[in-house]
Amino acid sequence: MIRTGGWRGAVVFGLPAVGLAVLVGWELAGSPFGDDSITVRLAFSSALLSLAGCVLAGVRLGPVRELRQVRAVAYATQRVLLRPLPARIDGLAVAASQLSASRGAVVGGDLYEALATVHGVRLVIGDVRGHGLAAIGAVAAVLGSFREAAHDEPELPGVARKLERALDRHLRERSRQEHPAAGGADPGHPSAEEFVTVLLLEIDGEGVMTAVNCGHPWPYRLGKAAEPLSGGEPLPPLGAFPLPPAVEADRCGRLLPGDALFLHTDGATDARDSAGRFFRLEEALSAAAADGAPTPARVIQRVHRALLRHTGGRTTDDVALLVLRNDRSRTCVRPDPVSTARSAL
């Protein structure tokens, strides 16, 4: 069905149709140039070709317009799920970005969020198994739960348990929809192959970092060079296995003023070039850090360029990047009690 509207439709179809009608009427009424006039033939043929071209153009206009509408809806969905982060959160400069592996998609299976809470700045970054539109439901469940639990739960392990329960509810509901023969009962193994890697990170007012890592890559600390953030053994991804009865948060040191933290999903480290070689993320980060305290947005830009150059312009997995830099004044950072006690000894 061809849809055109207003004066554009009149121009596209009206003018050629009027011209063709005049020529047909002229031909039927008798031309002063005679039946074999080359002038009439050329004019008649031109009008037919013009009308045919306009019809074809109109046929293409409909799908193109619908594609633009679909992309607008997808973009709005992205802004709801992955809301643009503010440039600064409680003294921390922040930037984030995502690359979707699905052609034409603006949302994928990666997720991130950063919030200022009474407990400190809390961040989450995660990766849903798979990518593209099929993972949006799990992304929405995890992010929606984090945005509430980050403010309500006093400790990060409590946030992790809230995320686990939200993901479990989502997977069970989806399994009931996919297997209606169960009669509304919970399936025995709801979406057993679905899981989400999640890293929860908290940075308090003194820059002290604590984390709960559920199967996600550890971030990098960017100072004079790039070095992996030290943490304990990660827990299994959410959804793969239940969280253990006792979950302890890892102490990850302090983010000093001027230092930055680079969080990423495994799409960045698993990216390969045409020869099958993995992307060397740490080298790209060290090169960015060598510039001398680059902004978070600049770090992401440099890594994006290096990643796309390595993969030939397209990734095979979703990639999410989140960078924050401690821009708090050194005079506002109180001494670490542990370090003070050690120096006193």
DRENZALO-295079 format. One record per residue (C-alpha): residue in one letter; residue number from 1; z, y negated, x. Coordinates in nm, 2 decimals, always signed. Layout:
<recs>
+------+-----+--------+--------+--------+
: rest :  nr :      z :      y :      x :
+------+-----+--------+--------+--------+
:    A : NUM :      Z :      Y :      X :
...
+------+-----+--------+--------+--------+
</recs>
This chain:
<recs>
+------+-----+--------+--------+--------+
: rest :  nr :      z :      y :      x :
+------+-----+--------+--------+--------+
:    M :   1 :  +0.00 :  +0.00 :  +0.00 :
:    I :   2 :  -0.11 :  -0.33 :  +0.14 :
:    R :   3 :  +0.14 :  -0.61 :  +0.11 :
:    T :   4 :  +0.06 :  -0.97 :  +0.17 :
:    G :   5 :  +0.23 :  -1.28 :  +0.04 :
:    G :   6 :  +0.16 :  -1.64 :  -0.04 :
:    W :   7 :  -0.11 :  -1.84 :  +0.12 :
:    R :   8 :  -0.16 :  -1.59 :  +0.41 :
:    G :   9 :  -0.28 :  -1.32 :  +0.17 :
:    A :  10 :  -0.51 :  -1.57 :  +0.01 :
:    V :  11 :  -0.66 :  -1.67 :  +0.34 :
:    V :  12 :  -0.69 :  -1.31 :  +0.47 :
:    F :  13 :  -0.86 :  -1.17 :  +0.16 :
:    G :  14 :  -0.96 :  -1.46 :  -0.06 :
:    L :  15 :  -1.21 :  -1.65 :  +0.17 :
:    P :  16 :  -1.42 :  -1.34 :  +0.27 :
:    A :  17 :  -1.42 :  -1.21 :  -0.09 :
:    V :  18 :  -1.54 :  -1.55 :  -0.22 :
:    G :  19 :  -1.81 :  -1.56 :  +0.04 :
:    L :  20 :  -1.92 :  -1.21 :  -0.04 :
:    A :  21 :  -1.93 :  -1.28 :  -0.41 :
:    V :  22 :  -2.15 :  -1.58 :  -0.36 :
:    L :  23 :  -2.40 :  -1.38 :  -0.15 :
:    V :  24 :  -2.40 :  -1.09 :  -0.40 :
:    G :  25 :  -2.46 :  -1.33 :  -0.69 :
:    W :  26 :  -2.73 :  -1.51 :  -0.49 :
:    E :  27 :  -2.90 :  -1.18 :  -0.41 :
:    L :  28 :  -2.89 :  -1.07 :  -0.78 :
:    A :  29 :  -3.01 :  -1.40 :  -0.91 :
:    G :  30 :  -3.30 :  -1.41 :  -0.66 :
:    S :  31 :  -3.31 :  -1.58 :  -0.32 :
:    P :  32 :  -3.55 :  -1.87 :  -0.25 :
:    F :  33 :  -3.61 :  -1.70 :  +0.08 :
:    G :  34 :  -3.74 :  -1.38 :  -0.08 :
:    D :  35 :  -3.60 :  -1.03 :  -0.08 :
:    D :  36 :  -3.69 :  -0.96 :  +0.28 :
:    S :  37 :  -3.53 :  -1.28 :  +0.42 :
:    I :  38 :  -3.36 :  -1.21 :  +0.75 :
:    T :  39 :  -3.12 :  -1.50 :  +0.68 :
:    V :  40 :  -2.98 :  -1.34 :  +0.36 :
:    R :  41 :  -2.95 :  -1.01 :  +0.53 :
:    L :  42 :  -2.76 :  -1.15 :  +0.82 :
:    A :  43 :  -2.53 :  -1.35 :  +0.60 :
:    F :  44 :  -2.47 :  -1.05 :  +0.37 :
:    S :  45 :  -2.39 :  -0.82 :  +0.66 :
:    S :  46 :  -2.16 :  -1.08 :  +0.82 :
:    A :  47 :  -1.96 :  -1.12 :  +0.49 :
:    L :  48 :  -1.92 :  -0.75 :  +0.46 :
:    L :  49 :  -1.80 :  -0.71 :  +0.82 :
:    S :  50 :  -1.56 :  -1.00 :  +0.78 :
:    L :  51 :  -1.41 :  -0.86 :  +0.46 :
:    A :  52 :  -1.38 :  -0.51 :  +0.62 :
:    G :  53 :  -1.21 :  -0.66 :  +0.93 :
:    C :  54 :  -0.97 :  -0.86 :  +0.71 :
:    V :  55 :  -0.88 :  -0.55 :  +0.51 :
:    L :  56 :  -0.81 :  -0.35 :  +0.83 :
:    A :  57 :  -0.60 :  -0.64 :  +0.96 :
:    G :  58 :  -0.40 :  -0.64 :  +0.63 :
:    V :  59 :  -0.35 :  -0.26 :  +0.66 :
:    R :  60 :  -0.20 :  -0.31 :  +1.00 :
:    L :  61 :  +0.02 :  -0.61 :  +0.89 :
:    G :  62 :  +0.23 :  -0.39 :  +0.66 :
:    P :  63 :  +0.35 :  -0.14 :  +0.91 :
:    V :  64 :  +0.41 :  -0.41 :  +1.18 :
:    R :  65 :  +0.62 :  -0.61 :  +0.94 :
:    E :  66 :  +0.82 :  -0.30 :  +0.84 :
:    L :  67 :  +0.87 :  -0.21 :  +1.20 :
:    R :  68 :  +1.01 :  -0.56 :  +1.26 :
:    Q :  69 :  +1.25 :  -0.52 :  +0.97 :
:    V :  70 :  +1.37 :  -0.19 :  +1.10 :
:    R :  71 :  +1.43 :  -0.33 :  +1.45 :
:    A :  72 :  +1.62 :  -0.63 :  +1.29 :
:    V :  73 :  +1.84 :  -0.38 :  +1.11 :
:    A :  74 :  +1.89 :  -0.18 :  +1.43 :
:    Y :  75 :  +1.98 :  -0.50 :  +1.62 :
:    A :  76 :  +2.23 :  -0.59 :  +1.35 :
:    T :  77 :  +2.38 :  -0.24 :  +1.37 :
:    Q :  78 :  +2.42 :  -0.28 :  +1.74 :
:    R :  79 :  +2.60 :  -0.61 :  +1.71 :
:    V :  80 :  +2.84 :  -0.44 :  +1.46 :
:    L :  81 :  +2.90 :  -0.13 :  +1.68 :
:    L :  82 :  +2.87 :  -0.28 :  +2.02 :
:    R :  83 :  +2.98 :  -0.63 :  +1.95 :
:    P :  84 :  +2.89 :  -0.88 :  +2.22 :
:    L :  85 :  +3.19 :  -0.92 :  +2.45 :
:    P :  86 :  +3.33 :  -1.27 :  +2.52 :
:    A :  87 :  +3.26 :  -1.40 :  +2.87 :
:    R :  88 :  +3.63 :  -1.43 :  +2.94 :
:    I :  89 :  +3.93 :  -1.22 :  +2.81 :
:    D :  90 :  +4.28 :  -1.33 :  +2.91 :
:    G :  91 :  +4.17 :  -1.46 :  +3.25 :
:    L :  92 :  +3.92 :  -1.18 :  +3.32 :
:    A :  93 :  +3.55 :  -1.25 :  +3.34 :
:    V :  94 :  +3.36 :  -0.99 :  +3.15 :
:    A :  95 :  +3.00 :  -0.87 :  +3.10 :
:    A :  96 :  +2.85 :  -0.56 :  +2.95 :
:    S :  97 :  +2.51 :  -0.41 :  +2.88 :
:    Q :  98 :  +2.35 :  -0.09 :  +2.75 :
:    L :  99 :  +2.01 :  +0.08 :  +2.81 :
:    S : 100 :  +1.90 :  +0.32 :  +2.54 :
:    A : 101 :  +1.70 :  +0.63 :  +2.64 :
:    S : 102 :  +1.53 :  +0.64 :  +2.30 :
:    R : 103 :  +1.20 :  +0.45 :  +2.30 :
:    G : 104 :  +1.23 :  +0.15 :  +2.07 :
:    A : 105 :  +1.60 :  +0.20 :  +2.01 :
:    V : 106 :  +1.86 :  -0.06 :  +2.07 :
:    V : 107 :  +2.16 :  +0.16 :  +2.00 :
:    G : 108 :  +2.25 :  +0.49 :  +2.17 :
:    G : 109 :  +2.53 :  +0.73 :  +2.24 :
:    D : 110 :  +2.73 :  +0.51 :  +2.48 :
:    L : 111 :  +3.02 :  +0.29 :  +2.37 :
:    Y : 112 :  +3.24 :  +0.02 :  +2.52 :
:    E : 113 :  +3.49 :  -0.24 :  +2.40 :
:    A : 114 :  +3.74 :  -0.48 :  +2.56 :
:    L : 115 :  +4.03 :  -0.64 :  +2.37 :
:    A : 116 :  +4.32 :  -0.87 :  +2.45 :
:    T : 117 :  +4.64 :  -0.72 :  +2.31 :
:    V : 118 :  +5.01 :  -0.78 :  +2.34 :
:    H : 119 :  +5.01 :  -0.48 :  +2.58 :
:    G : 120 :  +4.75 :  -0.64 :  +2.81 :
:    V : 121 :  +4.37 :  -0.62 :  +2.82 :
:    R : 122 :  +4.26 :  -0.28 :  +2.70 :
:    L : 123 :  +3.91 :  -0.14 :  +2.75 :
:    V : 124 :  +3.73 :  +0.18 :  +2.64 :
:    I : 125 :  +3.40 :  +0.31 :  +2.77 :
:    G : 126 :  +3.26 :  +0.64 :  +2.65 :
:    D : 127 :  +2.96 :  +0.87 :  +2.62 :
:    V : 128 :  +2.88 :  +1.08 :  +2.32 :
:    R : 129 :  +2.70 :  +1.41 :  +2.39 :
:    G : 130 :  +2.33 :  +1.34 :  +2.33 :
:    H : 131 :  +2.18 :  +1.00 :  +2.27 :
:    G : 132 :  +1.99 :  +0.79 :  +2.02 :
:    L : 133 :  +2.05 :  +0.76 :  +1.65 :
:    A : 134 :  +2.21 :  +1.10 :  +1.61 :
:    A : 135 :  +2.52 :  +0.98 :  +1.81 :
:    I : 136 :  +2.58 :  +0.66 :  +1.61 :
:    G : 137 :  +2.83 :  +0.82 :  +1.38 :
:    A : 138 :  +3.06 :  +0.94 :  +1.66 :
:    V : 139 :  +3.03 :  +0.60 :  +1.83 :
:    A : 140 :  +3.14 :  +0.43 :  +1.51 :
:    A : 141 :  +3.43 :  +0.66 :  +1.46 :
:    V : 142 :  +3.56 :  +0.62 :  +1.82 :
:    L : 143 :  +3.51 :  +0.24 :  +1.84 :
:    G : 144 :  +3.66 :  +0.18 :  +1.50 :
:    S : 145 :  +3.97 :  +0.38 :  +1.59 :
:    F : 146 :  +4.01 :  +0.21 :  +1.92 :
:    R : 147 :  +3.99 :  -0.14 :  +1.77 :
:    E : 148 :  +4.29 :  -0.06 :  +1.56 :
:    A : 149 :  +4.49 :  +0.16 :  +1.80 :
:    A : 150 :  +4.46 :  -0.07 :  +2.10 :
:    H : 151 :  +4.67 :  -0.32 :  +1.91 :
:    D : 152 :  +4.91 :  -0.08 :  +1.74 :
:    E : 153 :  +4.99 :  +0.18 :  +2.00 :
:    P : 154 :  +5.24 :  +0.07 :  +2.28 :
:    E : 155 :  +5.11 :  +0.33 :  +2.53 :
:    L : 156 :  +4.76 :  +0.45 :  +2.62 :
:    P : 157 :  +4.83 :  +0.82 :  +2.55 :
:    G : 158 :  +4.89 :  +0.71 :  +2.18 :
:    V : 159 :  +4.56 :  +0.54 :  +2.17 :
:    A : 160 :  +4.39 :  +0.85 :  +2.31 :
:    R : 161 :  +4.54 :  +1.06 :  +2.03 :
:    K : 162 :  +4.43 :  +0.82 :  +1.76 :
:    L : 163 :  +4.07 :  +0.84 :  +1.90 :
:    E : 164 :  +4.09 :  +1.22 :  +1.90 :
:    R : 165 :  +4.20 :  +1.24 :  +1.54 :
:    A : 166 :  +3.93 :  +0.99 :  +1.43 :
:    L : 167 :  +3.66 :  +1.19 :  +1.61 :
:    D : 168 :  +3.79 :  +1.51 :  +1.46 :
:    R : 169 :  +3.77 :  +1.37 :  +1.11 :
:    H : 170 :  +3.42 :  +1.25 :  +1.17 :
:    L : 171 :  +3.30 :  +1.59 :  +1.30 :
:    R : 172 :  +3.46 :  +1.77 :  +1.01 :
:    E : 173 :  +3.30 :  +1.54 :  +0.75 :
:    R : 174 :  +2.97 :  +1.58 :  +0.91 :
:    S : 175 :  +3.00 :  +1.96 :  +0.92 :
:    R : 176 :  +3.08 :  +1.96 :  +0.55 :
:    Q : 177 :  +2.77 :  +1.76 :  +0.48 :
:    E : 178 :  +2.55 :  +1.99 :  +0.70 :
:    H : 179 :  +2.70 :  +2.31 :  +0.56 :
:    P : 180 :  +2.75 :  +2.25 :  +0.18 :
:    A : 181 :  +2.78 :  +2.63 :  +0.13 :
:    A : 182 :  +3.14 :  +2.60 :  +0.25 :
:    G : 183 :  +3.23 :  +2.45 :  -0.09 :
:    G : 184 :  +3.40 :  +2.14 :  +0.05 :
:    A : 185 :  +3.64 :  +2.34 :  +0.27 :
:    D : 186 :  +3.67 :  +2.25 :  +0.63 :
:    P : 187 :  +3.45 :  +2.47 :  +0.85 :
:    G : 188 :  +3.61 :  +2.69 :  +1.11 :
:    H : 189 :  +3.45 :  +2.53 :  +1.41 :
:    P : 190 :  +3.32 :  +2.18 :  +1.31 :
:    S : 191 :  +3.04 :  +2.07 :  +1.54 :
:    A : 192 :  +3.17 :  +2.28 :  +1.83 :
:    E : 193 :  +2.92 :  +2.14 :  +2.07 :
:    E : 194 :  +3.00 :  +1.78 :  +2.00 :
:    F : 195 :  +3.23 :  +1.59 :  +2.24 :
:    V : 196 :  +3.28 :  +1.24 :  +2.37 :
:    T : 197 :  +3.39 :  +1.14 :  +2.73 :
:    V : 198 :  +3.63 :  +0.85 :  +2.71 :
:    L : 199 :  +3.80 :  +0.63 :  +2.97 :
:    L : 200 :  +4.09 :  +0.41 :  +2.84 :
:    L : 201 :  +4.20 :  +0.14 :  +3.08 :
:    E : 202 :  +4.48 :  -0.12 :  +3.05 :
:    I : 203 :  +4.53 :  -0.42 :  +3.28 :
:    D : 204 :  +4.85 :  -0.61 :  +3.23 :
:    G : 205 :  +4.93 :  -0.97 :  +3.31 :
:    E : 206 :  +5.01 :  -0.88 :  +3.67 :
:    G : 207 :  +4.69 :  -0.69 :  +3.72 :
:    V : 208 :  +4.85 :  -0.35 :  +3.72 :
:    M : 209 :  +4.61 :  -0.09 :  +3.59 :
:    T : 210 :  +4.68 :  +0.23 :  +3.40 :
:    A : 211 :  +4.43 :  +0.47 :  +3.26 :
:    V : 212 :  +4.38 :  +0.78 :  +3.05 :
:    N : 213 :  +4.06 :  +0.96 :  +3.15 :
:    C : 214 :  +3.91 :  +1.22 :  +2.92 :
:    G : 215 :  +3.62 :  +1.36 :  +3.12 :
:    H : 216 :  +3.46 :  +1.03 :  +3.21 :
:    P : 217 :  +3.35 :  +0.90 :  +3.55 :
:    W : 218 :  +3.61 :  +0.69 :  +3.72 :
:    P : 219 :  +3.51 :  +0.32 :  +3.77 :
:    Y : 220 :  +3.45 :  +0.14 :  +4.10 :
:    R : 221 :  +3.66 :  -0.14 :  +4.24 :
:    L : 222 :  +3.45 :  -0.42 :  +4.39 :
:    G : 223 :  +3.61 :  -0.62 :  +4.67 :
:    K : 224 :  +3.43 :  -0.66 :  +5.00 :
:    A : 225 :  +3.27 :  -0.32 :  +4.93 :
:    A : 226 :  +3.26 :  -0.07 :  +4.64 :
:    E : 227 :  +3.51 :  +0.21 :  +4.63 :
:    P : 228 :  +3.60 :  +0.46 :  +4.35 :
:    L : 229 :  +3.91 :  +0.38 :  +4.16 :
:    S : 230 :  +4.18 :  +0.64 :  +4.25 :
:    G : 231 :  +4.31 :  +0.83 :  +3.95 :
:    G : 232 :  +4.44 :  +1.18 :  +3.86 :
:    E : 233 :  +4.25 :  +1.48 :  +3.74 :
:    P : 234 :  +4.06 :  +1.39 :  +3.42 :
:    L : 235 :  +4.15 :  +1.55 :  +3.09 :
:    P : 236 :  +3.88 :  +1.74 :  +2.90 :
:    P : 237 :  +3.64 :  +1.52 :  +2.68 :
:    L : 238 :  +3.76 :  +1.45 :  +2.33 :
:    G : 239 :  +3.63 :  +1.71 :  +2.09 :
:    A : 240 :  +3.58 :  +1.98 :  +2.35 :
:    F : 241 :  +3.94 :  +2.09 :  +2.36 :
:    P : 242 :  +4.26 :  +1.95 :  +2.20 :
:    L : 243 :  +4.46 :  +1.71 :  +2.41 :
:    P : 244 :  +4.76 :  +1.87 :  +2.57 :
:    P : 245 :  +5.10 :  +1.81 :  +2.41 :
:    A : 246 :  +5.21 :  +1.57 :  +2.69 :
:    V : 247 :  +4.95 :  +1.32 :  +2.81 :
:    E : 248 :  +5.05 :  +1.09 :  +3.10 :
:    A : 249 :  +4.87 :  +0.77 :  +3.19 :
:    D : 250 :  +4.75 :  +0.74 :  +3.55 :
:    R : 251 :  +4.87 :  +0.44 :  +3.76 :
:    C : 252 :  +4.56 :  +0.31 :  +3.93 :
:    G : 253 :  +4.70 :  +0.02 :  +4.14 :
:    R : 254 :  +4.64 :  -0.34 :  +4.09 :
:    L : 255 :  +4.33 :  -0.55 :  +4.03 :
:    L : 256 :  +4.39 :  -0.85 :  +4.26 :
:    P : 257 :  +4.25 :  -1.20 :  +4.19 :
:    G : 258 :  +3.89 :  -1.21 :  +4.29 :
:    D : 259 :  +3.84 :  -0.83 :  +4.27 :
:    A : 260 :  +3.61 :  -0.68 :  +4.01 :
:    L : 261 :  +3.59 :  -0.34 :  +3.83 :
:    F : 262 :  +3.27 :  -0.17 :  +3.75 :
:    L : 263 :  +3.28 :  +0.08 :  +3.46 :
:    H : 264 :  +2.98 :  +0.30 :  +3.37 :
:    T : 265 :  +2.86 :  +0.61 :  +3.19 :
:    D : 266 :  +2.71 :  +0.91 :  +3.37 :
:    G : 267 :  +2.36 :  +0.80 :  +3.27 :
:    A : 268 :  +2.38 :  +0.57 :  +3.58 :
:    T : 269 :  +2.47 :  +0.84 :  +3.83 :
:    D : 270 :  +2.25 :  +1.11 :  +3.67 :
:    A : 271 :  +1.93 :  +0.90 :  +3.68 :
:    R : 272 :  +1.66 :  +1.05 :  +3.90 :
:    D : 273 :  +1.34 :  +0.93 :  +4.05 :
:    S : 274 :  +1.00 :  +1.12 :  +4.04 :
:    A : 275 :  +1.11 :  +1.33 :  +4.33 :
:    G : 276 :  +1.44 :  +1.44 :  +4.16 :
:    R : 277 :  +1.67 :  +1.23 :  +4.38 :
:    F : 278 :  +1.98 :  +1.09 :  +4.21 :
:    F : 279 :  +2.04 :  +0.71 :  +4.19 :
:    R : 280 :  +2.28 :  +0.60 :  +4.45 :
:    L : 281 :  +2.51 :  +0.38 :  +4.24 :
:    E : 282 :  +2.77 :  +0.32 :  +4.51 :
:    E : 283 :  +2.50 :  +0.18 :  +4.75 :
:    A : 284 :  +2.37 :  -0.05 :  +4.48 :
:    L : 285 :  +2.73 :  -0.17 :  +4.40 :
:    S : 286 :  +2.80 :  -0.23 :  +4.77 :
:    A : 287 :  +2.49 :  -0.44 :  +4.80 :
:    A : 288 :  +2.60 :  -0.64 :  +4.50 :
:    A : 289 :  +2.95 :  -0.69 :  +4.64 :
:    A : 290 :  +2.81 :  -0.80 :  +4.97 :
:    D : 291 :  +2.68 :  -1.12 :  +4.80 :
:    G : 292 :  +3.04 :  -1.25 :  +4.80 :
:    A : 293 :  +3.22 :  -1.23 :  +4.46 :
:    P : 294 :  +2.92 :  -1.21 :  +4.23 :
:    T : 295 :  +2.97 :  -1.28 :  +3.86 :
:    P : 296 :  +3.00 :  -0.97 :  +3.64 :
:    A : 297 :  +2.66 :  -1.06 :  +3.48 :
:    R : 298 :  +2.50 :  -1.08 :  +3.82 :
:    V : 299 :  +2.64 :  -0.73 :  +3.92 :
:    I : 300 :  +2.50 :  -0.58 :  +3.60 :
:    Q : 301 :  +2.16 :  -0.75 :  +3.66 :
:    R : 302 :  +2.13 :  -0.62 :  +4.01 :
:    V : 303 :  +2.23 :  -0.26 :  +3.91 :
:    H : 304 :  +1.99 :  -0.27 :  +3.62 :
:    R : 305 :  +1.70 :  -0.37 :  +3.85 :
:    A : 306 :  +1.79 :  -0.11 :  +4.11 :
:    L : 307 :  +1.82 :  +0.16 :  +3.84 :
:    L : 308 :  +1.49 :  +0.09 :  +3.67 :
:    R : 309 :  +1.32 :  +0.06 :  +4.01 :
:    H : 310 :  +1.45 :  +0.40 :  +4.10 :
:    T : 311 :  +1.35 :  +0.57 :  +3.77 :
:    G : 312 :  +1.01 :  +0.40 :  +3.74 :
:    G : 313 :  +1.11 :  +0.18 :  +3.45 :
:    R : 314 :  +1.26 :  +0.42 :  +3.21 :
:    T : 315 :  +1.59 :  +0.62 :  +3.20 :
:    T : 316 :  +1.63 :  +0.97 :  +3.05 :
:    D : 317 :  +1.98 :  +0.91 :  +2.93 :
:    D : 318 :  +2.17 :  +0.62 :  +2.78 :
:    V : 319 :  +2.34 :  +0.39 :  +3.03 :
:    A : 320 :  +2.63 :  +0.16 :  +2.96 :
:    L : 321 :  +2.77 :  -0.08 :  +3.22 :
:    L : 322 :  +3.09 :  -0.29 :  +3.19 :
:    V : 323 :  +3.21 :  -0.53 :  +3.46 :
:    L : 324 :  +3.52 :  -0.74 :  +3.47 :
:    R : 325 :  +3.66 :  -0.97 :  +3.74 :
:    N : 326 :  +4.01 :  -1.09 :  +3.78 :
:    D : 327 :  +3.98 :  -1.47 :  +3.77 :
:    R : 328 :  +4.35 :  -1.53 :  +3.72 :
:    S : 329 :  +4.52 :  -1.76 :  +3.97 :
:    R : 330 :  +4.70 :  -1.60 :  +4.25 :
:    T : 331 :  +5.01 :  -1.82 :  +4.19 :
:    C : 332 :  +5.03 :  -1.66 :  +3.84 :
:    V : 333 :  +5.06 :  -1.31 :  +3.97 :
:    R : 334 :  +5.42 :  -1.19 :  +4.02 :
:    P : 335 :  +5.51 :  -0.96 :  +4.31 :
:    D : 336 :  +5.48 :  -0.59 :  +4.25 :
:    P : 337 :  +5.84 :  -0.45 :  +4.22 :
:    V : 338 :  +5.75 :  -0.13 :  +4.41 :
:    S : 339 :  +5.58 :  -0.32 :  +4.70 :
:    T : 340 :  +5.88 :  -0.56 :  +4.72 :
:    A : 341 :  +6.13 :  -0.28 :  +4.74 :
:    R : 342 :  +5.93 :  -0.10 :  +5.01 :
:    S : 343 :  +5.91 :  -0.41 :  +5.22 :
:    A : 344 :  +6.28 :  -0.47 :  +5.18 :
:    L : 345 :  +6.34 :  -0.13 :  +5.33 :
+------+-----+--------+--------+--------+
</recs>
